[in-house]
């Protein structure tokens, strides 16, 4: 292996669950900083900074010399799968990955809504689910195929009046105006697996939002007000959640929330770490909400006032779930799809699992590196990194030859 060559480019890593995208970059950066493979890059960076003008050096926020990394679309901690990573000059091509198509596998759990639209949030409301069948879900999916209008979640990093939406939610403040729907496209959407109640491991969160949080969320999510006709209506002797649920009115404590980007903003410690890494946004979160002329989503069933717990996890009376696969365009929120699908079948829905299986030309089980390998000794990961970066640079060079006018764009945009 040539240890004098400067190694740069773009690769992808399979992000594990329960770790943030930023932490994945920090871990990889530590491995790269102390490696022989990236020693020439670090030496070149030292020389470059010595030659910089005084004003340019003063403007540099991070004085440390570290291998420059960035990602082309973040995944929240609960998600796994393809995380695009740019190293060195490869970070200049990451913008192309924000505009490309992505493929996901997601599991939606019916019967509950949370403030984050996923199982890491606090429960805002619960709804009937016994009437939901595979056929109903199959039929409902037709509404979400092709070009659609989608409303981003309240817990997202989109800006409104210069402030992130999740910051309003974290502070318990109402947002200045309605979150507007945005045009996105679902190129492919399929029901991969139907999971009847009691036949899967997914459960609703135990934490419930307090009344103030529910009131604020209802103004954004429109959880109140029953539609005129429901596919399923429980009898007076039956809970809307199914037979023999356990009841309770225990008030839950408030969760702390921390930001994420494209897919989710999920509960985590309050303190926000400032990473020295160049972190690229995953869904153009710095843009303002567009066209304000869109209507709010349809209302969902009114739920009994008594707070209802999820009951005995061993009970067969669990809500059903559905595993979906999809290919979507930039700016698409999988959590919003799960939430909206729950409403479409006359209930509620939350995302309980998410895997990004493909982004542009990077696909799991084909050309994506394992995170665990990158945390091992250099003689394990260095040959893998060299190979995938060489492949990417060769494709980029070929793209430039085929289309000289597109020289500055990465081949990964799709």
Residue, then its C-alpha position, 0 to 999 in steps of 0.5 A: x500500500x502506498x503510504x505517501x498518496x493523499x487519499x480522498x473521495x466518497x464512501x458509505x458506511x452501514x450506520x448501526x442503531x442507537x448511535x447518531x450520524x455525527x458520532x459515527x463520523x467522530x469515531x471514523x475521524x479518530x481512526x483516520x487521524x491516527x492512521x498511516x493511510x491518512x498521514x499524507x493528507x494531514x501533512x498536506x493540510x498542515x502545509x496548507x495552513x502554514x501558507x494561509x493568510x493571517x485573516x484566513x487563519x483567524x476565520x477558521x473556527x476549528x484550529x485542530x488539524x484533523x481529517x476532514x469528513x462530512x456526510x451526505x444525509x443524516x440518519x437519526x439514532x434509531x435508524x440503520x443503513x447507508x450513511x454517505x461519508x466524504x473525506x477531504x475533497x470528497x466533501x465537495x461532492x456531498x451536496x449531490x447526495x442531498x438531491x438524489x433518490x434514496x431507498x428505505x425499509x420502514x416498519x409502521x406500528x398502528x394505533x398511536x401517535x407521538x410527538x416525533x412520529x416514531x417510537x422514541x417520542x412521547x405518546x400524544x393519543x391512541x386510536x382504534x386498530x382492530x379494523x386495520x387489515x392488510x388489504x386496507x393498508x394495501x389500498x391506502x398506500x395508493x394515496x402515497x405513490x407518485x408525486x404527493x404533498x407531504x407535511x414535515x414533522x414538528x420534530x424536524x430541523x426545518x426552519x421557520x422564521x429563522x428557528x428550527x422547528x424542533x426548537x419550538x417543540x423543545x421549548x414548549x412554544x407554539x410555531x408561528x404558523x402552520x407547517x406547510x406541505x412540500x412536494x415530494x415523489x415516491x417512486x416506489x412503495x410496497x408492503x413487504x410484510x404484514x405483521x398481525x397484532x401479537x406476532x411482532x416485537x414492536x410496542x408503543x412508547x411508555x412515555x406519555x406527553x402531558x396536557x400542555x404538550x398535547x395541546x401544542x401538538x394538536x394545533x400542529x398535528x390536528x389530532x382532535x375531531x372524529x371523522x363522520x364515518x370510521x371503518x371500525x367502531x368499538x362497542x360500549x363494553x369494548x376498548x377502542x384498542x381491543x379487548x381487555x386493555x389495562x387502564x391507567x392515569x399515571x402522568x409521565x415525566x417530560x422527555x428531553x429532546x435533541x436535534x437530528x436532521x433528515x429522518x428524525x429529531x429524537x429524545x436524547x440528553x439536552x446538552x448539544x455537542x459541537x462537532x469539529x466535523x464538517x456535517x452536511x445536512x440531509x434534507x435541506x433543513x436550512x430552507x424556509x417552508x415553501x408555498x403556504x396555500x396547503x390544507x391541513x391533513x384530515x382529522x383522526x378519531x377522537x380517543x377516550x379521555x382516560x389515558x390508556x397504557x400499552x398493556x401486557x406486552x405478552x398479550x396477543x391483543x397488540x396493534x398490527x404493524x406493516x413493513x414497507x419498502x420505498x424509493x423516494x426523492x430528496x426531502x421525504x420524511x419516512x416518519x411523516x409517511x407512517x403518521x399519514x398512513x395511520x390516519x388514512x386507515x382510520x387510526x394512528x401510526x408511528x415509525x418503529x424501525x428504519x433502514x436506509x438500504x440505498x442512496x444513489x450508487x451505494x447499496x447495502x450488501x454491495x459497496x457499503x462498509x461496515x461500521x464495526x470494521x472501521x473501528x478495528x485495526x488499520x490493517x483491517x479497514x485501510x484496504x477496504x477504504x482504499x478500494x472503495x475510494x479508488x472505485x468512486x474516483x474512477x467513476x467520477x473521472x469517467x463521468x467527467x470524460x463523458x460529460x465535460x460540462x458536468x465536471x464539477x458534479x458527482x456521478x452519484x446524483x440520481 
